[in-house]
Amino acid sequence: MTEKQQLQLQSKIEEDLLGLSEHIKELEELCKPIAPECSLGDLARFELMNDQVVYEESLRQSVIRQNRLVYAKDRLVKSGELLCGDCGEEIAFERLLVMPEAKLCIDCASAES
């Protein structure tokens, strides 16, 4: 990976982290408990509770992705490249632009599925 590509990828990761951070804040607000004294009908309260389950899962997945992005950024800064966790080859730059938190090259990821 060239230095220009490293900078471009690092910028992409930082951009994704910023957007994800804002999204996580929104989800945290949506996951707050519904006050019992809130004047909602039983059906509306039930729908909101179901929505919260979806928001909580989305929040969980967002936090996982955030952690993976931070890890990828650290690896990129330390070594200047991101290697496949299975075969040890460098992960294609094009793949990393789409999915910067990727831990596997496309061949190893395809073999796992």
Secondary structure by P-SEA (a helix, b strand, c coil): ccaaaaaaaaaaaaaaaaaaaaaaaaaaaaaccccccccccaaaaaaaaaaaaaaaaaaaaaaaaaaaaaaaaaaaaaccccccccccccccaaaaaacccccccaaaaaaac
